Amino acid sequence: MKTKTTSTARRVQAGKLLAAAAVCLLLYSGLSDTMAINTYVRDLKGMAIPVQSFNVQEKAVALTFDVGASDNERIADILNQLRTQHVQATFFLTGEWVEKNPRTALEIVKQGHEVGHSLYTYQKATALSAADLQAELDRSDAAWKKAGLPDSALFRIPYGDAQNSKGLLAKQIRERHEDLISWSVNAAPNVGQDPATVWTGLEKSLQPGDILRLRTDAQTSKGLTQLLQLVQGAGFQWSTCSDLQGKGGSGT
């Protein structure tokens, strides 16, 4: 009986420490709302917090693309640059884009790249009701199956938003896909912005295990080779998300 009581006490104490840590983190981030704090604690316990980087010792970073986030896609050119530089990346595909471009989606896989899920449409998921989110996930999964894409455990929430007002978003997605992937470095240049102004000096701030996020638009295509060489010149190896996980990198 004494052992059981001690074990229970330890679990209670661990729960208190977890809650305290979550509260401190949220207060530090400027989030003091009680609902938000409770939601964050529940998601911490359920391990539904998106991965922003990987714990690896090797100088390697993950290259990721959000496909379907732009009206000015340049997939073919981006694939060509990646092939020329011998770089593999992770592409997160919206269901709507897959539905319209099934052959290109399969070509991404054929060239050895990794694919991950997203919603059916690239939109702010935090405003969706549980029913609307379910519909988005269903339509996206259906588009993937129709295109003949291999299933993936990876999922990226558009804009990186993991919480909606009821704290259901990450939980619902996590029920279907094992790994929620966000990013630690948003390297995507805006429309009309010179990529060089975004990427200059970026290699100096990179850390092993970082996840870089790009779009597959004209701005990215314009200077992608420069970015690939810049990071490699700093001694970093480009990788996919799963490759970094395979190197023993648990997500943070």
NUKOL-774848 format. One record per residue: residue in one letter; chain; z negated, y negated, x negated of N, C-alpha, C in turn. Coordinates in nm, 3 decimals. Each point is the difference from the previous one (the first is absolute). Last residue first. Example, Ala and Ser with C-alpha at 12.3 -4.5 7.8 and 13.67 -1.06 7.14 Angstrom:
% NUKOL-774848
<"S" "A" <-0.708 0.225 -1.285> <-0.006 -0.119 -0.082> <-0.073 -0.109 0.077>>
<"A" "A" <0.007 0.572 -0.029> <0.000 -0.119 0.089> <0.000 -0.120 -0.090>>
//
This chain:
% NUKOL-774848
<"T" "A" <3.098 -1.881 -1.139> <-0.106 -0.099 0.014> <0.048 -0.113 0.089>>
<"G" "A" <0.127 0.565 -0.136> <0.031 -0.134 0.046> <-0.121 -0.090 0.008>>
<"S" "A" <0.097 0.410 -0.358> <-0.051 -0.018 0.135> <0.020 -0.145 0.040>>
<"G" "A" <0.245 0.299 -0.386> <-0.038 -0.133 0.045> <-0.046 -0.005 0.144>>
<"G" "A" <0.186 0.354 -0.312> <-0.145 -0.003 0.019> <-0.050 -0.132 0.053>>
<"K" "A" <0.460 0.131 -0.069> <-0.061 -0.023 -0.131> <-0.152 -0.008 0.011>>
<"G" "A" <0.276 0.045 0.385> <0.005 0.123 -0.078> <-0.060 -0.013 -0.138>>
<"Q" "A" <0.052 -0.377 0.283> <-0.104 0.087 0.055> <-0.008 0.129 -0.081>>
<"L" "A" <0.344 -0.287 -0.106> <-0.128 -0.055 -0.048> <-0.117 0.081 0.055>>
<"D" "A" <0.427 0.116 0.150> <-0.011 0.031 -0.143> <-0.132 -0.053 -0.055>>
<"S" "A" <0.117 -0.105 0.444> <-0.046 0.138 -0.014> <-0.014 0.041 -0.146>>
<"C" "A" <0.176 -0.430 0.101> <-0.140 0.010 0.041> <-0.054 0.142 -0.021>>
<"T" "A" <0.390 -0.145 -0.325> <-0.014 0.003 0.146> <-0.149 0.011 0.033>>
<"S" "A" <0.194 -0.245 -0.458> <-0.034 0.127 0.061> <0.009 -0.010 0.152>>
<"W" "A" <0.089 -0.255 -0.536> <0.016 -0.005 0.145> <-0.024 0.138 0.059>>
<"Q" "A" <-0.215 -0.205 -0.465> <0.096 0.096 0.055> <0.006 -0.017 0.151>>
<"F" "A" <-0.142 -0.354 -0.431> <-0.034 0.071 0.123> <0.113 0.095 0.041>>
<"G" "A" <-0.019 -0.328 -0.378> <-0.061 0.130 -0.027> <-0.039 0.079 0.123>>
<"A" "A" <0.241 -0.430 -0.048> <-0.143 -0.021 -0.023> <-0.074 0.132 -0.019>>
<"G" "A" <0.463 -0.013 0.104> <-0.016 -0.062 -0.131> <-0.145 -0.027 -0.035>>
<"Q" "A" <0.122 0.160 0.430> <0.013 0.106 -0.100> <-0.020 -0.055 -0.141>>
<"V" "A" <0.007 -0.308 0.352> <-0.121 0.083 0.008> <0.005 0.113 -0.103>>
<"L" "A" <0.379 -0.278 0.034> <-0.115 -0.082 -0.037> <-0.128 0.084 -0.005>>
<"Q" "A" <0.407 0.185 0.162> <-0.005 -0.006 -0.145> <-0.121 -0.079 -0.050>>
<"L" "A" <0.076 0.026 0.465> <-0.020 0.135 -0.051> <-0.016 -0.001 -0.152>>
<"L" "A" <0.114 -0.405 0.218> <-0.139 0.039 0.024> <-0.029 0.138 -0.060>>
<"Q" "A" <0.443 -0.155 -0.017> <-0.084 -0.084 -0.086> <-0.147 0.040 0.015>>
<"T" "A" <0.313 0.196 0.288> <0.010 0.056 -0.135> <-0.088 -0.077 -0.098>>
<"L" "A" <0.037 -0.165 0.447> <-0.080 0.122 -0.013> <0.003 0.058 -0.141>>
<"G" "A" <0.189 -0.418 0.240> <-0.063 0.004 -0.132> <-0.079 0.126 -0.029>>
<"K" "A" <0.277 -0.082 0.403> <0.053 -0.097 -0.095> <-0.059 0.015 -0.139>>
<"S" "A" <-0.150 0.244 0.393> <0.116 0.058 -0.067> <0.051 -0.090 -0.112>>
<"T" "A" <-0.344 -0.157 0.284> <-0.049 0.104 -0.091> <0.115 0.058 -0.082>>
<"Q" "A" <0.111 -0.310 0.331> <-0.079 -0.066 -0.103> <-0.051 0.100 -0.103>>
<"A" "A" <0.236 0.150 0.388> <0.088 -0.059 -0.101> <-0.079 -0.065 -0.112>>
<"D" "A" <-0.256 0.392 0.258> <0.087 -0.109 0.043> <0.079 -0.057 -0.118>>
<"T" "A" <-0.371 0.356 0.102> <0.134 0.041 -0.044> <0.102 -0.105 0.042>>
<"R" "A" <-0.546 -0.056 -0.144> <0.088 0.027 0.114> <0.136 0.042 -0.055>>
<"L" "A" <-0.510 0.068 -0.234> <0.122 -0.078 0.007> <0.069 0.027 0.133>>
<"R" "A" <-0.504 0.091 -0.291> <0.075 0.001 0.125> <0.120 -0.094 -0.009>>
<"L" "A" <-0.359 0.303 -0.344> <0.080 -0.120 0.022> <0.081 0.015 0.127>>
<"I" "A" <-0.473 0.213 -0.227> <0.111 0.029 0.091> <0.073 -0.131 0.026>>
<"D" "A" <-0.343 0.199 -0.426> <0.039 -0.101 0.099> <0.115 0.051 0.086>>
<"G" "A" <-0.209 0.226 -0.389> <-0.025 0.044 0.137> <0.034 -0.102 0.107>>
<"P" "A" <-0.108 -0.179 -0.486> <0.041 0.138 0.028> <-0.037 0.039 0.143>>
<"Q" "A" <0.084 -0.513 -0.076> <-0.101 0.096 -0.042> <0.052 0.141 0.028>>
<"L" "A" <0.210 -0.549 -0.066> <0.001 0.135 0.054> <-0.112 0.085 -0.058>>
<"S" "A" <0.134 -0.464 -0.113> <-0.114 0.019 0.090> <-0.008 0.141 0.058>>
<"K" "A" <0.353 -0.156 -0.293> <-0.125 -0.029 -0.072> <-0.124 0.026 0.086>>
<"E" "A" <0.459 0.034 0.160> <-0.037 0.116 -0.082> <-0.134 -0.021 -0.072>>
<"L" "A" <0.211 -0.351 0.258> <-0.064 0.103 0.084> <-0.051 0.115 -0.085>>
<"G" "A" <0.257 -0.406 -0.138> <-0.140 0.019 -0.036> <-0.071 0.108 0.078>>
<"T" "A" <0.428 -0.168 0.223> <-0.033 -0.045 -0.134> <-0.150 0.013 -0.027>>
<"W" "A" <0.220 0.090 0.430> <-0.025 0.110 -0.092> <-0.035 -0.042 -0.142>>
<"V" "A" <0.110 -0.304 0.369> <-0.104 0.091 0.051> <-0.042 0.099 -0.108>>
<"T" "A" <0.353 -0.306 -0.075> <-0.123 -0.079 0.014> <-0.116 0.086 0.049>>
<"A" "A" <0.437 0.185 -0.039> <-0.057 -0.025 -0.132> <-0.131 -0.078 0.009>>
<"P" "A" <0.279 0.088 0.387> <-0.089 0.110 -0.041> <-0.069 -0.025 -0.133>>
<"D" "A" <0.154 -0.383 0.345> <0.053 0.062 -0.121> <-0.096 0.111 -0.044>>
<"Q" "A" <0.066 -0.165 0.517> <-0.085 -0.017 -0.118> <0.062 0.073 -0.119>>
<"G" "A" <0.165 0.004 0.461> <0.033 -0.124 -0.069> <-0.080 -0.025 -0.126>>
<"V" "A" <-0.218 0.330 0.329> <0.139 -0.040 0.016> <0.024 -0.135 -0.067>>
<"N" "A" <-0.401 0.275 -0.206> <0.038 -0.046 0.132> <0.147 -0.040 0.004>>
<"P" "A" <-0.228 0.386 -0.330> <0.033 -0.142 0.011> <0.040 -0.036 0.143>>
<"A" "A" <-0.334 0.402 -0.183> <0.120 -0.028 0.077> <0.027 -0.150 0.008>>
<"A" "A" <-0.372 0.276 -0.200> <0.098 -0.060 -0.090> <0.128 -0.038 0.073>>
<"N" "A" <-0.543 0.137 0.061> <0.113 -0.032 0.087> <0.102 -0.078 -0.083>>
<"V" "A" <-0.419 0.351 -0.122> <0.085 -0.110 -0.048> <0.117 -0.018 0.096>>
<"S" "A" <-0.325 0.326 0.087> <-0.087 -0.091 -0.074> <0.076 -0.121 -0.052>>
<"W" "A" <0.062 0.354 0.453> <0.047 -0.042 -0.132> <-0.104 -0.091 -0.064>>
<"S" "A" <0.026 0.426 0.387> <0.022 -0.144 0.004> <0.059 -0.042 -0.136>>
<"I" "A" <-0.058 0.484 0.300> <0.029 -0.066 -0.126> <0.026 -0.149 0.023>>
<"L" "A" <-0.232 0.479 0.225> <0.042 -0.135 0.034> <0.015 -0.078 -0.130>>
<"D" "A" <-0.002 0.551 0.115> <-0.025 -0.109 -0.094> <0.057 -0.132 0.050>>
<"E" "A" <0.020 0.418 0.262> <-0.119 0.015 -0.084> <-0.034 -0.125 -0.079>>
<"H" "A" <0.232 0.054 0.499> <0.041 -0.009 -0.140> <-0.122 -0.011 -0.090>>
<"R" "A" <-0.046 0.052 0.476> <0.133 0.059 -0.023> <0.036 0.008 -0.148>>
<"E" "A" <-0.409 -0.192 0.163> <0.003 0.129 0.068> <0.133 0.072 -0.023>>
<"R" "A" <-0.080 -0.446 -0.151> <-0.056 0.101 -0.091> <-0.001 0.138 0.065>>
<"I" "A" <0.131 -0.382 0.249> <0.102 0.036 -0.097> <-0.049 0.114 -0.089>>
<"Q" "A" <-0.301 -0.179 0.314> <0.112 0.066 0.068> <0.105 0.048 -0.099>>
<"K" "A" <-0.365 -0.253 -0.169> <-0.044 0.131 0.048> <0.115 0.075 0.066>>
<"A" "A" <0.059 -0.449 -0.144> <-0.005 0.093 -0.113> <-0.036 0.141 0.046>>
<"L" "A" <0.003 -0.330 0.345> <0.127 0.013 -0.069> <-0.002 0.103 -0.111>>
<"L" "A" <-0.365 -0.167 0.302> <0.064 0.128 0.027> <0.120 0.027 -0.089>>
<"G" "A" <-0.341 -0.384 0.083> <-0.020 0.088 -0.114> <0.068 0.134 0.013>>
<"K" "A" <0.008 -0.402 0.291> <-0.087 0.110 0.040> <-0.023 0.100 -0.113>>
<"S" "A" <0.282 -0.389 -0.045> <-0.126 -0.051 0.055> <-0.097 0.110 0.039>>
<"N" "A" <0.332 0.126 -0.386> <0.025 -0.082 0.118> <-0.135 -0.033 0.063>>
<"Q" "A" <0.163 0.144 -0.529> <-0.095 -0.006 0.111> <0.061 -0.076 0.118>>
<"A" "A" <0.217 0.071 -0.432> <-0.058 0.131 0.031> <-0.089 -0.002 0.123>>
<"D" "A" <0.437 -0.274 -0.261> <-0.112 -0.017 0.092> <-0.053 0.135 0.045>>
<"G" "A" <0.390 -0.123 -0.299> <-0.126 0.046 -0.058> <-0.120 -0.011 0.091>>
<"Y" "A" <0.489 -0.092 0.074> <-0.083 -0.114 -0.041> <-0.136 0.042 -0.056>>
<"P" "A" <0.219 0.393 0.247> <0.068 -0.127 -0.026> <-0.098 -0.114 -0.025>>
<"I" "A" <-0.128 0.502 -0.118> <-0.007 -0.085 0.117> <0.070 -0.132 -0.031>>
<"R" "A" <0.074 0.508 -0.216> <-0.034 -0.141 -0.027> <0.004 -0.079 0.130>>
<"F" "A" <-0.046 0.550 -0.190> <0.028 -0.095 0.108> <-0.040 -0.139 -0.047>>
<"L" "A" <0.075 0.569 -0.169> <-0.022 -0.141 -0.030> <0.037 -0.089 0.118>>
<"A" "A" <0.059 0.483 -0.044> <-0.140 -0.030 0.030> <-0.030 -0.148 -0.017>>
<"S" "A" <0.482 0.250 0.140> <-0.076 -0.061 -0.108> <-0.142 -0.028 0.046>>
<"D" "A" <0.500 0.307 0.115> <-0.122 -0.067 0.044> <-0.075 -0.054 -0.121>>
<"P" "A" <0.538 0.047 0.002> <-0.120 0.081 -0.023> <-0.123 -0.077 0.045>>
<"L" "A" <0.480 -0.085 0.236> <-0.080 -0.039 -0.116> <-0.118 0.095 -0.018>>
<"G" "A" <0.373 -0.029 0.345> <-0.017 0.112 -0.091> <-0.077 -0.034 -0.126>>
<"A" "A" <0.124 -0.258 0.416> <0.076 -0.026 -0.122> <-0.010 0.116 -0.098>>
<"K" "A" <-0.248 0.010 0.404> <0.142 0.001 0.035> <0.087 -0.019 -0.124>>
<"K" "A" <-0.470 -0.035 -0.045> <0.041 0.139 0.026> <0.150 0.009 0.030>>
<"W" "A" <-0.192 -0.429 -0.057> <-0.003 0.075 -0.126> <0.051 0.143 0.021>>
<"A" "A" <-0.057 -0.271 0.378> <0.115 -0.046 -0.079> <0.008 0.076 -0.132>>
<"A" "A" <-0.373 0.076 0.277> <0.121 0.057 0.060> <0.124 -0.039 -0.080>>
<"D" "A" <-0.416 -0.190 -0.118> <0.004 0.143 -0.036> <0.127 0.066 0.053>>
<"S" "A" <-0.078 -0.445 0.127> <0.030 0.009 -0.143> <0.011 0.145 -0.045>>
<"R" "A" <-0.134 -0.090 0.442> <0.141 -0.034 -0.019> <0.041 0.012 -0.147>>
<"D" "A" <-0.458 0.066 0.110> <0.083 0.106 0.058> <0.149 -0.026 -0.026>>
<"L" "A" <-0.315 -0.331 -0.125> <-0.010 0.116 -0.087> <0.091 0.113 0.049>>
<"E" "A" <-0.036 -0.384 0.269> <0.066 -0.033 -0.126> <0.001 0.120 -0.094>>
<"A" "A" <-0.242 0.036 0.401> <0.144 0.002 0.026> <0.079 -0.030 -0.127>>
<"Q" "A" <-0.468 -0.034 -0.015> <0.039 0.140 0.015> <0.150 0.012 0.021>>
<"L" "A" <-0.184 -0.428 -0.004> <0.000 0.057 -0.135> <0.044 0.146 0.004>>
<"D" "A" <-0.062 -0.218 0.408> <0.120 -0.050 -0.068> <0.011 0.055 -0.142>>
<"A" "A" <-0.387 0.105 0.249> <0.117 0.065 0.060> <0.129 -0.045 -0.070>>
<"A" "A" <-0.411 -0.202 -0.123> <0.002 0.140 -0.043> <0.124 0.072 0.052>>
<"S" "A" <0.063 -0.515 -0.062> <-0.100 0.079 0.069> <0.008 0.143 -0.051>>
<"L" "A" <0.147 -0.434 -0.300> <0.043 0.108 0.089> <-0.119 0.066 0.068>>
<"A" "A" <0.006 -0.355 -0.346> <0.001 -0.047 0.139> <0.035 0.110 0.100>>
<"T" "A" <-0.008 0.061 -0.481> <-0.135 -0.032 0.045> <-0.006 -0.045 0.145>>
<"A" "A" <0.399 0.102 -0.274> <-0.056 0.111 0.078> <-0.137 -0.033 0.058>>
<"K" "A" <0.457 -0.277 -0.149> <-0.145 -0.007 -0.015> <-0.065 0.105 0.089>>
<"Q" "A" <0.496 0.107 -0.160> <-0.069 -0.103 0.076> <-0.149 0.004 -0.030>>
<"Y" "A" <0.486 0.272 -0.060> <-0.082 -0.070 -0.098> <-0.063 -0.120 0.070>>
<"T" "A" <0.137 0.482 0.238> <0.048 -0.135 -0.030> <-0.094 -0.067 -0.099>>
<"Y" "A" <-0.088 0.444 0.087> <0.141 0.001 0.041> <0.063 -0.136 -0.030>>
<"L" "A" <-0.400 0.122 -0.319> <0.016 -0.002 0.145> <0.149 0.006 0.035>>
<"S" "A" <-0.102 0.232 -0.445> <-0.048 -0.129 0.047> <0.005 0.006 0.152>>
<"H" "A" <0.024 0.379 -0.460> <0.016 -0.049 0.137> <-0.044 -0.146 0.015>>
<"G" "A" <0.211 0.232 -0.459> <-0.123 -0.003 0.077> <0.027 -0.062 0.136>>
<"V" "A" <0.267 0.240 -0.473> <0.002 -0.079 0.123> <-0.135 0.012 0.071>>
<"E" "A" <0.240 0.053 -0.536> <-0.098 0.044 0.100> <0.011 -0.089 0.124>>
<"H" "A" <0.402 0.134 -0.375> <-0.108 -0.092 0.033> <-0.091 0.060 0.107>>
<"G" "A" <0.422 0.183 -0.198> <-0.127 0.035 -0.063> <-0.116 -0.092 0.029>>
<"Q" "A" <0.473 0.020 0.169> <-0.006 -0.057 -0.135> <-0.137 0.017 -0.065>>
<"K" "A" <0.082 0.146 0.447> <0.092 0.074 -0.087> <-0.007 -0.050 -0.143>>
<"V" "A" <-0.236 -0.229 0.344> <-0.065 0.125 -0.038> <0.085 0.078 -0.100>>
<"I" "A" <0.186 -0.387 0.176> <-0.119 -0.039 -0.076> <-0.071 0.125 -0.051>>
<"E" "A" <0.356 0.056 0.297> <0.047 -0.028 -0.136> <-0.117 -0.042 -0.090>>
<"L" "A" <-0.067 0.065 0.464> <0.011 0.128 -0.070> <0.046 -0.020 -0.144>>
<"A" "A" <-0.017 -0.379 0.271> <-0.136 0.052 -0.014> <0.001 0.132 -0.077>>
<"T" "A" <0.409 -0.190 0.121> <-0.060 -0.072 -0.112> <-0.142 0.049 -0.025>>
<"R" "A" <0.225 0.173 0.371> <0.063 0.048 -0.123> <-0.060 -0.068 -0.123>>
<"P" "A" <-0.142 -0.135 0.442> <-0.047 0.135 -0.038> <0.059 0.050 -0.132>>
<"N" "A" <-0.052 -0.459 0.272> <0.055 0.032 -0.133> <-0.042 0.139 -0.047>>
<"K" "A" <-0.133 -0.196 0.425> <0.127 -0.070 -0.021> <0.070 0.043 -0.130>>
<"E" "A" <-0.428 0.177 0.115> <0.086 0.029 0.114> <0.139 -0.061 -0.019>>
<"V" "A" <-0.342 -0.100 -0.309> <0.048 0.137 -0.018> <0.099 0.036 0.110>>
<"W" "A" <-0.220 -0.412 0.037> <0.098 -0.003 -0.109> <0.059 0.139 -0.024>>
<"E" "A" <-0.345 -0.036 0.316> <0.120 -0.069 0.049> <0.108 -0.004 -0.108>>
<"G" "A" <-0.431 0.171 -0.105> <0.080 0.092 0.081> <0.128 -0.063 0.050>>
<"T" "A" <-0.220 -0.160 -0.464> <-0.029 -0.013 0.143> <0.090 0.097 0.076>>
<"L" "A" <-0.166 0.062 -0.520> <0.111 -0.021 0.092> <-0.049 -0.017 0.144>>
<"F" "A" <-0.139 -0.024 -0.561> <-0.063 0.014 0.132> <0.101 -0.045 0.106>>
<"F" "A" <0.029 0.191 -0.537> <0.058 -0.085 0.104> <-0.070 0.028 0.134>>
<"T" "A" <-0.079 0.064 -0.570> <-0.039 0.045 0.133> <0.053 -0.101 0.102>>
<"A" "A" <0.201 0.140 -0.518> <-0.087 -0.087 0.078> <-0.036 0.066 0.133>>
<"Q" "A" <0.227 0.064 -0.549> <-0.022 0.058 0.132> <-0.102 -0.086 0.075>>
<"V" "A" <0.367 -0.076 -0.439> <-0.129 -0.028 0.064> <-0.003 0.065 0.138>>
<"H" "A" <0.354 -0.078 -0.375> <-0.072 0.128 0.004> <-0.142 -0.017 0.056>>
<"Q" "A" <0.377 -0.327 -0.043> <-0.121 -0.016 -0.081> <-0.087 0.126 -0.002>>
<"T" "A" <0.402 -0.013 0.256> <0.039 -0.044 -0.134> <-0.119 -0.010 -0.093>>
<"R" "A" <-0.074 0.096 0.458> <0.065 0.114 -0.067> <0.037 -0.037 -0.144>>
<"L" "A" <-0.171 -0.338 0.276> <-0.105 0.097 -0.031> <0.058 0.119 -0.077>>
<"Q" "A" <0.300 -0.321 0.163> <-0.079 -0.054 -0.111> <-0.111 0.096 -0.041>>
<"N" "A" <0.261 0.115 0.376> <0.083 0.003 -0.121> <-0.078 -0.051 -0.121>>
<"L" "A" <-0.196 -0.028 0.427> <0.005 0.139 -0.046> <0.079 0.012 -0.130>>
<"I" "A" <-0.004 -0.417 0.210> <-0.132 0.030 -0.055> <-0.004 0.143 -0.053>>
<"D" "A" <0.386 -0.141 0.226> <-0.010 -0.067 -0.129> <-0.133 0.031 -0.068>>
<"A" "A" <0.070 0.164 0.438> <0.092 0.064 -0.094> <-0.011 -0.061 -0.139>>
<"I" "A" <-0.257 -0.191 0.361> <-0.046 0.131 -0.044> <0.091 0.059 -0.108>>
<"R" "A" <-0.086 -0.453 0.244> <0.089 0.027 -0.113> <-0.036 0.135 -0.062>>
<"E" "A" <-0.088 -0.339 0.486> <-0.025 0.116 -0.085> <0.106 0.016 -0.109>>
<"N" "A" <-0.180 -0.353 0.356> <0.101 -0.015 -0.104> <-0.016 0.112 -0.103>>
<"D" "A" <-0.295 -0.091 0.367> <0.129 0.006 0.067> <0.115 -0.001 -0.100>>
<"S" "A" <-0.528 0.196 -0.063> <0.092 -0.111 -0.023> <0.129 0.021 0.079>>
<"A" "A" <-0.364 0.315 -0.032> <-0.076 -0.124 0.007> <0.089 -0.122 -0.013>>
<"G" "A" <0.112 0.473 -0.043> <-0.002 -0.039 0.140> <-0.076 -0.129 0.021>>
<"V" "A" <-0.132 0.288 -0.408> <0.137 0.003 0.053> <-0.006 -0.026 0.150>>
<"D" "A" <-0.315 -0.072 -0.464> <-0.007 0.002 0.146> <0.142 -0.013 0.055>>
<"F" "A" <-0.190 0.198 -0.497> <0.087 -0.089 0.076> <-0.028 0.015 0.149>>
<"T" "A" <-0.243 0.105 -0.533> <0.022 0.031 0.141> <0.087 -0.107 0.066>>
<"L" "A" <-0.215 0.220 -0.500> <0.099 -0.093 0.054> <0.030 0.040 0.144>>
<"A" "A" <-0.436 0.079 -0.365> <0.088 0.052 0.106> <0.091 -0.111 0.051>>
<"V" "A" <-0.230 0.087 -0.511> <-0.015 -0.073 0.126> <0.100 0.055 0.101>>
<"A" "A" <-0.263 0.115 -0.519> <0.104 0.028 0.099> <-0.031 -0.077 0.127>>
<"K" "A" <-0.225 0.124 -0.479> <0.062 -0.128 0.037> <0.120 0.027 0.090>>
<"E" "A" <-0.449 0.322 -0.033> <0.133 -0.022 -0.056> <0.057 -0.134 0.047>>
<"Q" "A" <-0.409 0.171 0.171> <-0.017 -0.055 -0.134> <0.134 -0.035 -0.063>>
<"V" "A" <-0.155 0.004 0.542> <0.065 0.078 -0.106> <-0.023 -0.070 -0.133>>
<"N" "A" <-0.102 -0.047 0.551> <-0.084 0.006 -0.120> <0.065 0.091 -0.104>>
<"F" "A" <0.249 -0.307 0.398> <-0.046 0.133 -0.038> <-0.081 -0.007 -0.129>>
<"S" "A" <0.110 -0.356 0.448> <0.033 0.034 -0.138> <-0.056 0.139 -0.028>>
<"Q" "A" <-0.016 -0.178 0.436> <0.064 -0.117 -0.061> <0.037 0.024 -0.146>>
<"V" "A" <-0.106 0.289 0.494> <-0.007 0.001 -0.146> <0.075 -0.121 -0.054>>
<"P" "A" <-0.242 0.033 0.502> <0.124 0.014 -0.078> <-0.024 -0.008 -0.151>>
<"I" "A" <-0.358 0.191 0.359> <0.031 -0.127 -0.063> <0.126 0.016 -0.085>>
<"A" "A" <-0.264 0.331 0.266> <0.125 -0.051 0.055> <0.035 -0.137 -0.056>>
<"M" "A" <-0.393 0.346 -0.026> <0.095 -0.010 -0.111> <0.137 -0.048 0.049>>
<"G" "A" <-0.427 0.049 0.250> <0.115 0.084 0.030> <0.106 -0.003 -0.107>>
<"K" "A" <-0.392 -0.265 -0.036> <-0.048 0.137 0.016> <0.115 0.095 0.026>>
<"L" "A" <0.097 -0.456 -0.023> <-0.041 0.048 -0.131> <-0.046 0.145 0.010>>
<"D" "A" <0.104 -0.221 0.396> <0.120 0.040 -0.072> <-0.032 0.047 -0.142>>
<"R" "A" <-0.350 -0.164 0.271> <0.053 0.123 0.058> <0.122 0.048 -0.077>>
<"V" "A" <-0.186 -0.414 -0.124> <-0.089 0.110 -0.037> <0.054 0.132 0.055>>
<"Y" "A" <0.223 -0.392 0.124> <0.024 0.029 -0.141> <-0.086 0.118 -0.046>>
<"T" "A" <-0.059 -0.168 0.437> <0.129 0.067 -0.013> <0.023 0.043 -0.143>>
<"N" "A" <-0.377 -0.262 0.091> <-0.017 0.135 0.052> <0.128 0.081 -0.015>>
<"I" "A" <0.017 -0.454 -0.120> <-0.085 0.074 -0.092> <-0.016 0.144 0.046>>
<"A" "A" <0.230 -0.300 0.281> <0.080 0.031 -0.119> <-0.081 0.084 -0.098>>
<"M" "A" <-0.220 -0.161 0.382> <0.097 0.102 0.036> <0.082 0.042 -0.121>>
<"T" "A" <-0.304 -0.359 -0.050> <-0.067 0.129 0.011> <0.097 0.112 0.033>>
<"D" "A" <0.130 -0.448 -0.279> <-0.006 0.046 0.137> <-0.059 0.140 0.008>>
<"S" "A" <0.108 -0.281 -0.393> <-0.139 0.020 0.037> <-0.015 0.051 0.142>>
<"L" "A" <0.353 -0.091 -0.442> <-0.001 0.064 0.130> <-0.144 0.030 0.039>>
<"G" "A" <0.174 -0.182 -0.427> <-0.003 -0.101 0.105> <0.000 0.058 0.139>>
<"S" "A" <-0.024 0.223 -0.440> <0.137 -0.029 0.041> <0.005 -0.105 0.111>>
<"Y" "A" <-0.413 0.159 -0.163> <0.067 -0.058 -0.116> <0.142 -0.042 0.036>>
<"L" "A" <-0.245 0.232 0.316> <-0.052 -0.136 -0.012> <0.067 -0.072 -0.116>>
<"L" "A" <0.102 0.452 0.058> <0.059 -0.081 0.106> <-0.048 -0.144 -0.005>>
<"L" "A" <-0.185 0.314 -0.301> <0.142 -0.019 -0.028> <0.065 -0.090 0.103>>
<"C" "A" <-0.448 0.127 0.064> <0.013 -0.092 -0.114> <0.146 -0.030 -0.030>>
<"V" "A" <-0.092 0.322 0.329> <-0.038 -0.134 0.047> <0.018 -0.102 -0.112>>
<"A" "A" <0.062 0.454 -0.105> <0.110 -0.050 0.082> <-0.028 -0.142 0.048>>
<"A" "A" <-0.338 0.226 -0.237> <0.113 -0.031 -0.089> <0.116 -0.059 0.078>>
<"A" "A" <-0.371 0.155 0.241> <-0.033 -0.121 -0.074> <0.114 -0.042 -0.091>>
<"A" "A" <0.037 0.407 0.231> <0.011 -0.113 0.092> <-0.027 -0.131 -0.071>>
<"L" "A" <-0.062 0.394 -0.244> <0.141 -0.018 0.031> <0.021 -0.120 0.090>>
<"L" "A" <-0.440 0.132 -0.094> <0.062 -0.059 -0.119> <0.147 -0.028 0.024>>
<"K" "A" <-0.237 0.226 0.334> <-0.045 -0.139 -0.009> <0.065 -0.071 -0.118>>
<"G" "A" <0.075 0.461 0.052> <0.068 -0.076 0.105> <-0.036 -0.146 -0.004>>
<"A" "A" <-0.224 0.294 -0.287> <0.139 -0.017 -0.044> <0.079 -0.081 0.101>>
<"Q" "A" <-0.441 0.121 0.111> <0.001 -0.101 -0.105> <0.141 -0.028 -0.048>>
<"V" "A" <-0.058 0.346 0.307> <-0.026 -0.129 0.065> <0.006 -0.113 -0.102>>
<"R" "A" <0.032 0.437 -0.160> <0.121 -0.037 0.072> <-0.016 -0.135 0.068>>
<"R" "A" <-0.373 0.184 -0.217> <0.102 -0.042 -0.097> <0.128 -0.043 0.068>>
<"A" "A" <-0.346 0.180 0.259> <-0.037 -0.133 -0.048> <0.104 -0.053 -0.099>>
<"T" "A" <0.041 0.441 0.154> <0.032 -0.096 0.106> <-0.027 -0.142 -0.045>>
<"S" "A" <-0.125 0.347 -0.288> <0.145 -0.009 0.007> <0.043 -0.102 0.105>>
<"T" "A" <-0.456 0.102 -0.036> <0.044 -0.076 -0.117> <0.151 -0.021 0.003>>
<"T" "A" <-0.191 0.274 0.329> <-0.037 -0.139 0.022> <0.048 -0.088 -0.114>>
<"K" "A" <0.057 0.465 -0.041> <0.088 -0.053 0.103> <-0.028 -0.147 0.025>>
<"T" "A" <-0.283 0.234 -0.293> <0.133 -0.017 -0.060> <0.096 -0.062 0.100>>
<"K" "A" <-0.431 0.117 0.147> <-0.007 -0.115 -0.089> <0.136 -0.030 -0.061>>
<"M" "A" <-0.055 0.384 0.260> <0.000 -0.120 0.084> <0.000 -0.125 -0.086>>
//
